[in-house]
């Protein structure tokens, strides 16, 4: 999986050796997106072959660099990275600490890992809950 890593942001060392950039004062999902290199948007384009439109399929394309991410059904709705990650921020309001985020395969799959504000005591052990949000801009 390391060979598929495009960008990554992390708050601890080591995650995957020297891969990734340390988080520096990321207080919002927007800042995490910027630092992790996930602040790109995805556009959909029709798919043609031999000059003929392929019905029911679209191509997801990164708008920042024009790279092809994958074919999807025309029913697929793009959830932009900023929408997905703002959801995490809004869901828990205060106290969420962003731990890592990154992209695999040129941005086809993106993730954000956040530590939740409350910890729990289970069988005399402190458990720190995390939530990981992943999104895919390509069909699986």
N, CA, C and O atoms as CSV, one atom per row, in Angstrom:
chain,resi,resn,atom,element,x,y,z
A,1,UNK,N,N,0.817,-1.183,0.000
A,1,UNK,CA,C,0.000,0.000,0.000
A,1,UNK,C,C,0.862,1.249,0.000
A,1,UNK,O,O,0.430,2.282,-0.511
A,2,UNK,N,N,2.076,1.192,0.559
A,2,UNK,CA,C,2.913,2.387,0.600
A,2,UNK,C,C,3.220,2.904,-0.796
A,2,UNK,O,O,3.331,4.113,-0.997
A,3,UNK,N,N,3.359,1.993,-1.773
A,3,UNK,CA,C,3.668,2.438,-3.129
A,3,UNK,C,C,2.512,3.209,-3.752
A,3,UNK,O,O,2.718,3.924,-4.733
A,4,UNK,N,N,1.304,3.085,-3.212
A,4,UNK,CA,C,0.136,3.797,-3.725
A,4,UNK,C,C,-0.073,5.146,-3.057
A,4,UNK,O,O,-0.942,5.915,-3.467
A,5,UNK,N,N,0.712,5.436,-2.036
A,5,UNK,CA,C,0.546,6.668,-1.271
A,5,UNK,C,C,0.975,7.863,-2.098
A,5,UNK,O,O,2.091,7.907,-2.615
A,6,UNK,N,N,0.081,8.830,-2.219
A,6,UNK,CA,C,0.420,10.054,-2.930
A,6,UNK,C,C,0.788,11.151,-1.948
A,6,UNK,O,O,1.876,11.721,-2.026
A,7,UNK,N,N,-0.119,11.449,-1.021
A,7,UNK,CA,C,0.148,12.461,-0.007
A,7,UNK,C,C,-0.308,11.925,1.332
A,7,UNK,O,O,-1.193,11.072,1.396
A,8,UNK,N,N,0.288,12.420,2.395
A,8,UNK,CA,C,-0.136,12.013,3.729
A,8,UNK,C,C,0.302,13.071,4.726
A,8,UNK,O,O,1.352,13.695,4.580
A,9,UNK,N,N,-0.512,13.253,5.722
A,9,UNK,CA,C,-0.257,14.177,6.812
A,9,UNK,C,C,-0.393,13.377,8.089
A,9,UNK,O,O,-1.294,12.544,8.187
A,10,UNK,N,N,0.460,13.594,9.066
A,10,UNK,CA,C,0.379,12.824,10.303
A,10,UNK,C,C,0.809,13.678,11.481
A,10,UNK,O,O,1.529,14.665,11.333
A,11,UNK,N,N,0.343,13.267,12.665
A,11,UNK,CA,C,0.688,14.031,13.857
A,11,UNK,C,C,1.737,13.329,14.706
A,11,UNK,O,O,2.315,13.936,15.608
A,12,UNK,N,N,1.987,12.055,14.425
A,12,UNK,CA,C,2.960,11.300,15.211
A,12,UNK,C,C,4.008,10.681,14.306
A,12,UNK,O,O,3.797,10.538,13.101
A,13,UNK,N,N,5.119,10.319,14.882
A,13,UNK,CA,C,6.179,9.627,14.160
A,13,UNK,C,C,6.387,8.286,14.832
A,13,UNK,O,O,6.199,8.224,16.047
A,14,UNK,N,N,6.745,7.242,14.183
A,14,UNK,CA,C,6.624,7.067,12.745
A,14,UNK,C,C,5.300,6.417,12.405
A,14,UNK,O,O,4.815,5.572,13.158
A,15,UNK,N,N,4.726,6.784,11.319
A,15,UNK,CA,C,3.531,6.123,10.820
A,15,UNK,C,C,3.989,5.084,9.821
A,15,UNK,O,O,3.917,3.883,10.083
A,16,UNK,N,N,4.457,5.543,8.686
A,16,UNK,CA,C,5.073,4.657,7.698
A,16,UNK,C,C,6.474,5.188,7.469
A,16,UNK,O,O,6.786,5.721,6.404
A,17,UNK,N,N,7.315,5.035,8.485
A,17,UNK,CA,C,8.675,5.521,8.346
A,17,UNK,C,C,8.692,7.019,8.198
A,17,UNK,O,O,8.152,7.744,9.033
A,18,UNK,N,N,9.309,7.479,7.137
A,18,UNK,CA,C,9.456,8.914,6.917
A,18,UNK,C,C,8.380,9.475,6.003
A,18,UNK,O,O,8.436,10.651,5.643
A,19,UNK,N,N,7.398,8.660,5.617
A,19,UNK,CA,C,6.346,9.159,4.740
A,19,UNK,C,C,5.404,10.084,5.493
A,19,UNK,O,O,5.130,9.883,6.676
A,20,UNK,N,N,4.923,11.079,4.807
A,20,UNK,CA,C,3.950,11.986,5.389
A,20,UNK,C,C,4.570,13.257,5.907
A,20,UNK,O,O,5.774,13.336,6.150
A,21,UNK,N,N,3.726,14.245,6.069
A,21,UNK,CA,C,4.140,15.538,6.590
A,21,UNK,C,C,3.524,15.739,7.960
A,21,UNK,O,O,2.356,15.408,8.162
A,22,UNK,N,N,4.285,16.276,8.908
A,22,UNK,CA,C,3.704,16.492,10.233
A,22,UNK,C,C,2.615,17.566,10.210
A,22,UNK,O,O,2.720,18.563,9.495
A,23,UNK,N,N,1.578,17.342,10.998
A,23,UNK,CA,C,0.521,18.331,11.148
A,23,UNK,C,C,1.081,19.494,11.959
A,23,UNK,O,O,1.692,19.288,13.008
A,24,UNK,N,N,0.874,20.698,11.478
A,24,UNK,CA,C,1.341,21.870,12.214
A,24,UNK,C,C,0.166,22.789,12.492
A,24,UNK,O,O,-0.282,23.527,11.615
A,25,UNK,N,N,-0.323,22.737,13.707
A,25,UNK,CA,C,-1.393,23.617,14.169
A,25,UNK,C,C,-2.646,23.578,13.294
A,25,UNK,O,O,-3.252,24.617,13.033
A,26,UNK,N,N,-3.033,22.395,12.844
A,26,UNK,CA,C,-4.262,22.265,12.048
A,26,UNK,C,C,-5.454,22.291,12.987
A,26,UNK,O,O,-5.680,21.340,13.735
A,27,UNK,N,N,-6.207,23.364,12.952
A,27,UNK,CA,C,-7.349,23.546,13.844
A,27,UNK,C,C,-8.683,23.281,13.146
A,27,UNK,O,O,-9.730,23.269,13.795
A,28,UNK,N,N,-8.653,23.071,11.843
A,28,UNK,CA,C,-9.896,22.855,11.114
A,28,UNK,C,C,-9.665,21.825,10.019
A,28,UNK,O,O,-8.529,21.544,9.636
A,29,UNK,N,N,-10.760,21.272,9.528
A,29,UNK,CA,C,-10.648,20.305,8.437
A,29,UNK,C,C,-10.076,20.981,7.190
A,29,UNK,O,O,-9.356,20.340,6.424
A,30,UNK,N,N,-10.379,22.255,6.973
A,30,UNK,CA,C,-9.834,22.972,5.821
A,30,UNK,C,C,-8.309,23.056,5.891
A,30,UNK,O,O,-7.623,22.911,4.879
A,31,UNK,N,N,-7.794,23.289,7.082
A,31,UNK,CA,C,-6.344,23.360,7.256
A,31,UNK,C,C,-5.699,21.993,7.063
A,31,UNK,O,O,-4.619,21.890,6.482
A,32,UNK,N,N,-6.359,20.944,7.551
A,32,UNK,CA,C,-5.847,19.583,7.349
A,32,UNK,C,C,-5.831,19.259,5.855
A,32,UNK,O,O,-4.851,18.706,5.356
A,33,UNK,N,N,-6.899,19.596,5.138
A,33,UNK,CA,C,-6.952,19.353,3.701
A,33,UNK,C,C,-5.793,20.037,2.987
A,33,UNK,O,O,-5.148,19.444,2.123
A,34,UNK,N,N,-5.536,21.278,3.350
A,34,UNK,CA,C,-4.451,22.025,2.713
A,34,UNK,C,C,-3.107,21.382,3.003
A,34,UNK,O,O,-2.311,21.152,2.092
A,35,UNK,N,N,-2.850,21.090,4.290
A,35,UNK,CA,C,-1.562,20.529,4.672
A,35,UNK,C,C,-1.336,19.128,4.098
A,35,UNK,O,O,-0.206,18.756,3.782
A,36,UNK,N,N,-2.415,18.356,3.966
A,36,UNK,CA,C,-2.303,16.980,3.473
A,36,UNK,C,C,-2.339,16.901,1.946
A,36,UNK,O,O,-2.172,15.819,1.384
A,37,UNK,N,N,-2.553,18.018,1.275
A,37,UNK,CA,C,-2.627,18.008,-0.178
A,37,UNK,C,C,-3.928,17.430,-0.707
A,37,UNK,O,O,-3.979,16.913,-1.823
A,38,UNK,N,N,-4.978,17.521,0.097
A,38,UNK,CA,C,-6.284,16.985,-0.290
A,38,UNK,C,C,-7.267,18.071,-0.673
A,38,UNK,O,O,-8.463,17.808,-0.796
A,39,UNK,N,N,-6.787,19.281,-0.861
A,39,UNK,CA,C,-7.673,20.403,-1.157
A,39,UNK,C,C,-7.915,20.533,-2.664
A,39,UNK,O,O,-7.831,21.624,-3.229
A,40,UNK,N,N,-8.217,19.400,-3.297
A,40,UNK,CA,C,-8.581,19.412,-4.706
A,40,UNK,C,C,-10.055,19.064,-4.849
A,40,UNK,O,O,-10.658,18.486,-3.944
A,41,UNK,N,N,-10.623,19.419,-5.982
A,41,UNK,CA,C,-12.013,19.084,-6.257
A,41,UNK,C,C,-12.064,18.107,-7.428
A,41,UNK,O,O,-11.122,17.987,-8.211
A,42,UNK,N,N,-13.194,17.417,-7.517
A,42,UNK,CA,C,-13.397,16.406,-8.544
A,42,UNK,C,C,-14.556,16.836,-9.433
A,42,UNK,O,O,-15.612,17.237,-8.945
A,43,UNK,N,N,-14.347,16.749,-10.729
A,43,UNK,CA,C,-15.396,17.065,-11.703
A,43,UNK,C,C,-15.751,15.786,-12.466
A,43,UNK,O,O,-14.947,14.861,-12.579
A,44,UNK,N,N,-16.962,15.768,-12.976
A,44,UNK,CA,C,-17.394,14.627,-13.786
A,44,UNK,C,C,-17.514,15.052,-15.241
A,44,UNK,O,O,-17.993,16.142,-15.555
A,45,UNK,N,N,-17.063,14.158,-16.123
A,45,UNK,CA,C,-17.141,14.407,-17.553
A,45,UNK,C,C,-17.793,13.221,-18.242
A,45,UNK,O,O,-17.657,12.087,-17.784
A,46,UNK,N,N,-18.498,13.469,-19.335
A,46,UNK,CA,C,-19.078,12.351,-20.081
A,46,UNK,C,C,-17.974,11.487,-20.687
A,46,UNK,O,O,-16.854,11.953,-20.897
A,47,UNK,N,N,-18.297,10.230,-20.964
A,47,UNK,CA,C,-17.330,9.287,-21.514
A,47,UNK,C,C,-17.719,8.968,-22.957
A,47,UNK,O,O,-18.867,8.637,-23.251
A,48,UNK,N,N,-16.738,9.076,-23.844
A,48,UNK,CA,C,-16.942,8.790,-25.260
A,48,UNK,C,C,-15.956,7.724,-25.715
A,48,UNK,O,O,-14.840,7.642,-25.204
A,49,UNK,N,N,-16.365,6.925,-26.660
A,49,UNK,CA,C,-15.466,6.011,-27.348
A,49,UNK,C,C,-15.848,6.006,-28.823
A,49,UNK,O,O,-17.018,5.852,-29.172
A,50,UNK,N,N,-14.865,6.174,-29.668
A,50,UNK,CA,C,-15.135,6.241,-31.100
A,50,UNK,C,C,-16.091,7.361,-31.454
A,50,UNK,O,O,-16.842,7.247,-32.423
A,51,UNK,N,N,-16.079,8.440,-30.689
A,51,UNK,CA,C,-16.958,9.567,-30.944
A,51,UNK,C,C,-18.388,9.375,-30.459
A,51,UNK,O,O,-19.240,10.241,-30.659
A,52,UNK,N,N,-18.647,8.238,-29.820
A,52,UNK,CA,C,-20.010,7.960,-29.336
A,52,UNK,C,C,-20.045,8.015,-27.812
A,52,UNK,O,O,-19.164,7.495,-27.128
A,53,UNK,N,N,-21.090,8.660,-27.306
A,53,UNK,CA,C,-21.285,8.782,-25.865
A,53,UNK,C,C,-21.612,7.421,-25.261
A,53,UNK,O,O,-22.451,6.689,-25.787
A,54,UNK,N,N,-20.956,7.086,-24.166
A,54,UNK,CA,C,-21.281,5.870,-23.424
A,54,UNK,C,C,-22.332,6.249,-22.393
A,54,UNK,O,O,-22.054,6.988,-21.449
A,55,UNK,N,N,-23.524,5.743,-22.581
A,55,UNK,CA,C,-24.637,6.045,-21.687
A,55,UNK,C,C,-24.414,5.411,-20.314
A,55,UNK,O,O,-23.895,4.300,-20.210
A,56,UNK,N,N,-24.809,6.123,-19.274
A,56,UNK,CA,C,-24.787,5.590,-17.917
A,56,UNK,C,C,-23.436,5.629,-17.222
A,56,UNK,O,O,-23.321,5.156,-16.092
A,57,UNK,N,N,-22.405,6.181,-17.869
A,57,UNK,CA,C,-21.074,6.252,-17.264
A,57,UNK,C,C,-20.529,7.673,-17.338
A,57,UNK,O,O,-20.837,8.431,-18.258
A,58,UNK,N,N,-19.717,8.011,-16.352
A,58,UNK,CA,C,-19.011,9.294,-16.341
A,58,UNK,C,C,-17.587,9.043,-15.880
A,58,UNK,O,O,-17.279,8.004,-15.296
A,59,UNK,N,N,-16.738,9.999,-16.147
A,59,UNK,CA,C,-15.347,9.936,-15.701
A,59,UNK,C,C,-15.139,10.982,-14.621
A,59,UNK,O,O,-15.503,12.144,-14.803
A,60,UNK,N,N,-14.555,10.579,-13.495
A,60,UNK,CA,C,-14.186,11.519,-12.451
A,60,UNK,C,C,-12.757,11.988,-12.711
A,60,UNK,O,O,-11.847,11.181,-12.907
A,61,UNK,N,N,-12.580,13.314,-12.708
A,61,UNK,CA,C,-11.314,13.948,-13.040
A,61,UNK,C,C,-10.943,14.932,-11.938
A,61,UNK,O,O,-11.788,15.695,-11.468
A,62,UNK,N,N,-9.663,14.913,-11.522
A,62,UNK,CA,C,-9.181,15.933,-10.583
A,62,UNK,C,C,-9.105,17.258,-11.312
A,62,UNK,O,O,-8.521,17.349,-12.392
A,63,UNK,N,N,-9.702,18.294,-10.717
A,63,UNK,CA,C,-9.701,19.594,-11.385
A,63,UNK,C,C,-8.362,20.318,-11.265
A,63,UNK,O,O,-8.055,21.168,-12.101
A,64,UNK,N,N,-7.561,20.007,-10.253
A,64,UNK,CA,C,-6.293,20.720,-10.083
A,64,UNK,C,C,-5.226,20.280,-11.083
A,64,UNK,O,O,-4.378,21.081,-11.475
A,65,UNK,N,N,-5.261,19.006,-11.501
A,65,UNK,CA,C,-4.219,18.541,-12.413
A,65,UNK,C,C,-4.755,17.764,-13.623
A,65,UNK,O,O,-3.974,17.319,-14.465
A,66,UNK,N,N,-6.075,17.599,-13.714
A,66,UNK,CA,C,-6.680,16.925,-14.854
A,66,UNK,C,C,-6.526,15.416,-14.877
A,66,UNK,O,O,-6.872,14.777,-15.871
A,67,UNK,N,N,-6.007,14.829,-13.791
A,67,UNK,CA,C,-5.794,13.378,-13.762
A,67,UNK,C,C,-7.115,12.619,-13.664
A,67,UNK,O,O,-8.028,13.004,-12.932
A,68,UNK,N,N,-7.183,11.537,-14.420
A,68,UNK,CA,C,-8.335,10.647,-14.416
A,68,UNK,C,C,-8.333,9.831,-13.126
A,68,UNK,O,O,-7.318,9.236,-12.765
A,69,UNK,N,N,-9.479,9.805,-12.427
A,69,UNK,CA,C,-9.590,9.050,-11.183
A,69,UNK,C,C,-10.340,7.734,-11.368
A,69,UNK,O,O,-10.021,6.743,-10.711
A,70,UNK,N,N,-11.325,7.715,-12.247
A,70,UNK,CA,C,-12.047,6.472,-12.473
A,70,UNK,C,C,-13.383,6.699,-13.151
A,70,UNK,O,O,-13.892,7.817,-13.218
A,71,UNK,N,N,-13.938,5.597,-13.656
A,71,UNK,CA,C,-15.269,5.620,-14.235
A,71,UNK,C,C,-16.289,5.337,-13.150
A,71,UNK,O,O,-16.053,4.511,-12.268
A,72,UNK,N,N,-17.412,6.014,-13.214
A,72,UNK,CA,C,-18.490,5.815,-12.252
A,72,UNK,C,C,-19.820,5.809,-12.994
A,72,UNK,O,O,-19.914,6.230,-14.147
A,73,UNK,N,N,-20.835,5.324,-12.309
A,73,UNK,CA,C,-22.193,5.355,-12.838
A,73,UNK,C,C,-22.660,6.805,-12.909
A,73,UNK,O,O,-22.188,7.653,-12.150
A,74,UNK,N,N,-23.583,7.085,-13.818
A,74,UNK,CA,C,-24.101,8.454,-13.878
A,74,UNK,C,C,-24.975,8.789,-12.676
A,74,UNK,O,O,-25.415,9.929,-12.529
A,75,UNK,N,N,-25.232,7.800,-11.812
A,75,UNK,CA,C,-25.970,8.039,-10.569
A,75,UNK,C,C,-25.033,8.423,-9.420
A,75,UNK,O,O,-25.486,8.869,-8.366
A,76,UNK,N,N,-23.740,8.249,-9.628
A,76,UNK,CA,C,-22.742,8.572,-8.609
A,76,UNK,C,C,-22.705,10.075,-8.388
A,76,UNK,O,O,-22.617,10.850,-9.340
A,77,UNK,N,N,-22.774,10.480,-7.134
A,77,UNK,CA,C,-22.667,11.890,-6.773
A,77,UNK,C,C,-21.311,12.120,-6.143
A,77,UNK,O,O,-20.937,11.429,-5.195
A,78,UNK,N,N,-20.579,13.077,-6.655
A,78,UNK,CA,C,-19.263,13.395,-6.100
A,78,UNK,C,C,-19.441,14.065,-4.750
A,78,UNK,O,O,-20.158,15.059,-4.633
A,79,UNK,N,N,-18.793,13.525,-3.736
A,79,UNK,CA,C,-18.677,14.189,-2.431
A,79,UNK,C,C,-17.257,14.725,-2.365
A,79,UNK,O,O,-16.296,13.963,-2.253
A,80,UNK,N,N,-17.138,16.017,-2.433
A,80,UNK,CA,C,-15.815,16.640,-2.423
A,80,UNK,C,C,-15.134,16.405,-1.076
A,80,UNK,O,O,-15.799,16.258,-0.051
A,81,UNK,N,N,-13.813,16.370,-1.091
A,81,UNK,CA,C,-13.059,16.140,0.141
A,81,UNK,C,C,-13.444,17.125,1.234
A,81,UNK,O,O,-13.598,16.738,2.392
A,82,UNK,N,N,-13.601,18.390,0.877
A,82,UNK,CA,C,-13.927,19.375,1.917
A,82,UNK,C,C,-15.302,19.121,2.524
A,82,UNK,O,O,-15.507,19.413,3.702
A,83,UNK,N,N,-16.247,18.589,1.759
A,83,UNK,CA,C,-17.575,18.256,2.293
A,83,UNK,C,C,-17.482,17.105,3.298
A,83,UNK,O,O,-18.063,17.160,4.381
A,84,UNK,N,N,-16.746,16.074,2.918
A,84,UNK,CA,C,-16.617,14.888,3.768
A,84,UNK,C,C,-15.927,15.244,5.075
A,84,UNK,O,O,-16.377,14.841,6.147
A,85,UNK,N,N,-14.848,15.989,4.992
A,85,UNK,CA,C,-14.068,16.272,6.192
A,85,UNK,C,C,-14.712,17.341,7.069
A,85,UNK,O,O,-14.528,17.332,8.286
A,86,UNK,N,N,-15.459,18.254,6.472
A,86,UNK,CA,C,-16.218,19.218,7.277
A,86,UNK,C,C,-17.292,18.494,8.077
A,86,UNK,O,O,-17.645,18.920,9.177
A,87,UNK,N,N,-17.812,17.399,7.526
A,87,UNK,CA,C,-18.799,16.591,8.235
A,87,UNK,C,C,-18.228,16.094,9.565
A,87,UNK,O,O,-18.912,16.138,10.588
A,88,UNK,N,N,-16.983,15.624,9.555
A,88,UNK,CA,C,-16.322,15.159,10.785
A,88,UNK,C,C,-16.248,16.303,11.782
A,88,UNK,O,O,-16.583,16.141,12.956
A,89,UNK,N,N,-15.811,17.443,11.313
A,89,UNK,CA,C,-15.662,18.613,12.176
A,89,UNK,C,C,-17.010,19.033,12.771
A,89,UNK,O,O,-17.096,19.329,13.963
A,90,UNK,N,N,-18.036,19.060,11.962
A,90,UNK,CA,C,-19.361,19.473,12.431
A,90,UNK,C,C,-20.012,18.429,13.325
A,90,UNK,O,O,-20.766,18.770,14.237
A,91,UNK,N,N,-19.725,17.171,13.067
A,91,UNK,CA,C,-20.321,16.087,13.837
A,91,UNK,C,C,-19.916,16.166,15.309
A,91,UNK,O,O,-20.733,15.929,16.200
A,92,UNK,N,N,-18.676,16.496,15.549
A,92,UNK,CA,C,-18.170,16.482,16.917
A,92,UNK,C,C,-17.883,17.865,17.479
A,92,UNK,O,O,-17.472,17.994,18.632
A,93,UNK,N,N,-18.093,18.893,16.681
A,93,UNK,CA,C,-17.939,20.285,17.086
A,93,UNK,C,C,-16.553,20.565,17.654
A,93,UNK,O,O,-15.623,20.840,16.897
A,94,UNK,N,N,-16.402,20.501,18.967
A,94,UNK,CA,C,-15.130,20.892,19.582
A,94,UNK,C,C,-14.382,19.676,20.097
A,94,UNK,O,O,-14.983,18.659,20.443
A,95,UNK,N,N,-13.086,19.794,20.143
A,95,UNK,CA,C,-12.279,18.767,20.773
A,95,UNK,C,C,-11.741,17.701,19.844
A,95,UNK,O,O,-10.953,16.861,20.281
A,96,UNK,N,N,-12.133,17.698,18.579
A,96,UNK,CA,C,-11.599,16.723,17.633
A,96,UNK,C,C,-10.161,17.112,17.310
A,96,UNK,O,O,-9.871,18.270,17.011
A,97,UNK,N,N,-9.267,16.128,17.375
A,97,UNK,CA,C,-7.871,16.369,17.021
A,97,UNK,C,C,-7.567,15.560,15.768
A,97,UNK,O,O,-7.674,14.334,15.770
A,98,UNK,N,N,-7.192,16.246,14.709
A,98,UNK,CA,C,-6.881,15.572,13.461
A,98,UNK,C,C,-5.522,14.902,13.572
A,98,UNK,O,O,-4.525,15.550,13.891
A,99,UNK,N,N,-5.487,13.610,13.311
A,99,UNK,CA,C,-4.267,12.824,13.464
A,99,UNK,C,C,-3.534,12.606,12.142
A,99,UNK,O,O,-2.313,12.753,12.072
A,100,UNK,N,N,-4.279,12.256,11.100
A,100,UNK,CA,C,-3.638,12.035,9.809
A,100,UNK,C,C,-4.663,12.137,8.694
A,100,UNK,O,O,-5.872,12.077,8.920
A,101,UNK,N,N,-4.157,12.290,7.515
A,101,UNK,CA,C,-4.997,12.324,6.327
A,101,UNK,C,C,-4.111,12.105,5.126
A,101,UNK,O,O,-2.911,12.377,5.175
A,102,UNK,N,N,-4.689,11.620,4.054
A,102,UNK,CA,C,-3.861,11.390,2.879
A,102,UNK,C,C,-4.656,10.896,1.703
A,102,UNK,O,O,-5.879,10.767,1.749
A,103,UNK,N,N,-3.911,10.620,0.631
A,103,UNK,CA,C,-4.505,10.146,-0.612
A,103,UNK,C,C,-3.725,8.959,-1.134
A,103,UNK,O,O,-2.503,8.884,-0.999
A,104,UNK,N,N,-4.452,8.036,-1.730
A,104,UNK,CA,C,-3.852,6.876,-2.380
A,104,UNK,C,C,-4.178,6.913,-3.860
A,104,UNK,O,O,-5.218,7.427,-4.273
A,105,UNK,N,N,-3.278,6.363,-4.646
A,105,UNK,CA,C,-3.499,6.212,-6.092
A,105,UNK,C,C,-3.891,7.509,-6.780
A,105,UNK,O,O,-4.873,7.559,-7.520
A,106,UNK,N,N,-3.123,8.548,-6.533
A,106,UNK,CA,C,-3.359,9.809,-7.224
A,106,UNK,C,C,-4.598,10.563,-6.796
A,106,UNK,O,O,-5.034,11.479,-7.492
A,107,UNK,N,N,-5.180,10.192,-5.653
A,107,UNK,CA,C,-6.377,10.869,-5.158
A,107,UNK,C,C,-7.644,10.059,-5.363
A,107,UNK,O,O,-8.741,10.542,-5.079
A,108,UNK,N,N,-7.509,8.826,-5.856
A,108,UNK,CA,C,-8.699,7.985,-6.042
A,108,UNK,C,C,-9.358,7.691,-4.704
A,108,UNK,O,O,-10.584,7.633,-4.605
A,109,UNK,N,N,-8.540,7.506,-3.679
A,109,UNK,CA,C,-9.061,7.261,-2.342
A,109,UNK,C,C,-8.377,8.219,-1.367
A,109,UNK,O,O,-7.159,8.391,-1.391
A,110,UNK,N,N,-9.190,8.835,-0.513
A,110,UNK,CA,C,-8.675,9.806,0.453
A,110,UNK,C,C,-9.205,9.459,1.832
A,110,UNK,O,O,-10.290,8.893,1.963
A,111,UNK,N,N,-8.436,9.800,2.863
A,111,UNK,CA,C,-8.886,9.512,4.216
A,111,UNK,C,C,-8.493,10.628,5.171
A,111,UNK,O,O,-7.614,11.444,4.895
A,112,UNK,N,N,-9.188,10.628,6.313
A,112,UNK,CA,C,-8.906,11.548,7.409
A,112,UNK,C,C,-9.128,10.780,8.701
A,112,UNK,O,O,-10.181,10.172,8.889
A,113,UNK,N,N,-8.159,10.802,9.580
A,113,UNK,CA,C,-8.261,10.146,10.880
A,113,UNK,C,C,-8.280,11.223,11.957
A,113,UNK,O,O,-7.418,12.101,11.990
A,114,UNK,N,N,-9.275,11.145,12.837
A,114,UNK,CA,C,-9.405,12.135,13.899
A,114,UNK,C,C,-9.600,11.444,15.241
A,114,UNK,O,O,-10.310,10.444,15.347
A,115,UNK,N,N,-8.962,11.992,16.252
A,115,UNK,CA,C,-9.145,11.506,17.621
A,115,UNK,C,C,-10.322,12.257,18.211
A,115,UNK,O,O,-10.386,13.485,18.154
A,116,UNK,N,N,-11.255,11.501,18.781
A,116,UNK,CA,C,-12.447,12.109,19.376
A,116,UNK,C,C,-12.118,12.695,20.747
A,116,UNK,O,O,-11.154,12.271,21.385
A,117,UNK,N,N,-12.907,13.659,21.203
A,117,UNK,CA,C,-12.542,14.402,22.411
A,117,UNK,C,C,-12.624,13.617,23.715
A,117,UNK,O,O,-11.895,13.930,24.656
A,118,UNK,N,N,-13.483,12.613,23.801
A,118,UNK,CA,C,-13.649,11.909,25.071
A,118,UNK,C,C,-12.929,10.565,25.052
A,118,UNK,O,O,-12.863,9.898,24.019
A,119,UNK,N,N,-12.391,10.176,26.203
A,119,UNK,CA,C,-11.808,8.845,26.319
A,119,UNK,C,C,-12.683,8.038,27.284
A,119,UNK,O,O,-13.485,8.593,28.035
A,120,UNK,N,N,-12.510,6.742,27.241
A,120,UNK,CA,C,-13.332,5.837,28.040
A,120,UNK,C,C,-12.441,4.926,28.856
A,120,UNK,O,O,-11.303,4.649,28.478
A,121,UNK,N,N,-12.963,4.465,29.974
A,121,UNK,CA,C,-12.262,3.507,30.809
A,121,UNK,C,C,-12.981,2.171,30.682
A,121,UNK,O,O,-14.124,2.031,31.116
A,122,UNK,N,N,-12.314,1.199,30.092
A,122,UNK,CA,C,-12.884,-0.138,29.899
A,122,UNK,C,C,-11.930,-1.147,30.527
A,122,UNK,O,O,-10.775,-1.266,30.118
A,123,UNK,N,N,-12.435,-1.878,31.537
A,123,UNK,CA,C,-11.607,-2.854,32.265
A,123,UNK,C,C,-10.310,-2.232,32.752
A,123,UNK,O,O,-9.235,-2.812,32.603
A,124,UNK,N,N,-10.421,-1.049,33.333
A,124,UNK,CA,C,-9.292,-0.307,33.895
A,124,UNK,C,C,-8.279,0.155,32.852
A,124,UNK,O,O,-7.169,0.553,33.207
A,125,UNK,N,N,-8.636,0.108,31.599
A,125,UNK,CA,C,-7.762,0.576,30.521
A,125,UNK,C,C,-8.379,1.808,29.876
A,125,UNK,O,O,-9.576,1.833,29.589
A,126,UNK,N,N,-7.568,2.818,29.651
A,126,UNK,CA,C,-8.049,4.005,28.951
A,126,UNK,C,C,-8.124,3.699,27.465
A,126,UNK,O,O,-7.160,3.221,26.869
A,127,UNK,N,N,-9.270,3.978,26.879
A,127,UNK,CA,C,-9.478,3.771,25.451
A,127,UNK,C,C,-9.730,5.129,24.807
A,127,UNK,O,O,-10.660,5.844,25.180
A,128,UNK,N,N,-8.900,5.470,23.847
A,128,UNK,CA,C,-9.050,6.720,23.111
A,128,UNK,C,C,-9.748,6.419,21.794
A,128,UNK,O,O,-9.180,5.731,20.946
A,129,UNK,N,N,-10.973,6.919,21.598
A,129,UNK,CA,C,-11.698,6.624,20.357
A,129,UNK,C,C,-11.245,7.498,19.192
A,129,UNK,O,O,-10.950,8.683,19.349
A,130,UNK,N,N,-11.201,6.884,18.043
A,130,UNK,CA,C,-10.842,7.561,16.794
A,130,UNK,C,C,-11.952,7.328,15.783
A,130,UNK,O,O,-12.740,6.390,15.906
A,131,UNK,N,N,-11.999,8.185,14.796
A,131,UNK,CA,C,-12.916,7.985,13.695
A,131,UNK,C,C,-12.127,8.203,12.401
A,131,UNK,O,O,-11.370,9.165,12.268
A,132,UNK,N,N,-12.324,7.293,11.463
A,132,UNK,CA,C,-11.654,7.391,10.174
A,132,UNK,C,C,-12.713,7.539,9.091
A,132,UNK,O,O,-13.619,6.713,8.972
A,133,UNK,N,N,-12.589,8.588,8.316
A,133,UNK,CA,C,-13.476,8.808,7.188
A,133,UNK,C,C,-12.684,8.598,5.911
A,133,UNK,O,O,-11.608,9.165,5.720
A,134,UNK,N,N,-13.236,7.780,5.054
A,134,UNK,CA,C,-12.613,7.511,3.757
A,134,UNK,C,C,-13.604,7.846,2.655
A,134,UNK,O,O,-14.816,7.714,2.819
A,135,UNK,N,N,-13.068,8.272,1.552
A,135,UNK,CA,C,-13.908,8.522,0.389
A,135,UNK,C,C,-13.178,8.008,-0.842
A,135,UNK,O,O,-11.949,7.963,-0.889
A,136,UNK,N,N,-13.954,7.629,-1.818
A,136,UNK,CA,C,-13.388,7.121,-3.064
A,136,UNK,C,C,-13.961,7.924,-4.219
A,136,UNK,O,O,-15.172,8.123,-4.314
A,137,UNK,N,N,-13.085,8.378,-5.084
A,137,UNK,CA,C,-13.512,9.119,-6.265
A,137,UNK,C,C,-13.454,8.224,-7.503
A,137,UNK,O,O,-13.470,8.711,-8.633
A,138,UNK,N,N,-13.388,6.912,-7.278
A,138,UNK,CA,C,-13.337,5.952,-8.371
A,138,UNK,C,C,-14.200,4.758,-8.014
A,138,UNK,O,O,-14.435,4.490,-6.835
A,139,UNK,N,N,-14.665,4.053,-8.997
A,139,UNK,CA,C,-15.441,2.853,-8.705
A,139,UNK,C,C,-14.497,1.799,-8.149
A,139,UNK,O,O,-13.318,1.758,-8.500
A,140,UNK,N,N,-15.016,0.964,-7.292
A,140,UNK,CA,C,-14.193,-0.069,-6.661
A,140,UNK,C,C,-14.373,-1.399,-7.339
A,140,UNK,O,O,-13.755,-2.385,-6.939
